[in-house]
Amino acid sequence: MKESNSVILFLEEEGYQASPGTPIPLKELYVQYKSFCYDGNYHPVSKRNFSERLRNADIKTERKNYGIVVYVNNHPF
């Protein structure tokens, strides 16, 4: 089961994919991820670990003057 990587499970179940378009703040995506984990009884990883797992999943993150952003988009089913 994919429970061992709750970040990948979150991305897949919420329809997030890497995208070169407009980024979203890491802080905002992390709040959604934590909510997903609590709703599904998964243990959320730290924000730092979350960011690292995003990069390991080939999702670009970038530091801006207003914080870290993530290049993903969400295609609801």
Secondary structure as UniProt FT lines:
FT   HELIX           2..4
FT   HELIX           6..14
FT   STRAND          16..18
FT   STRAND          24..25
FT   HELIX           26..40
FT   HELIX           47..56
FT   TURN            57..58
FT   STRAND          61..64
FT   TURN            65..66
FT   STRAND          67..70
FT   STRAND          72..74
//
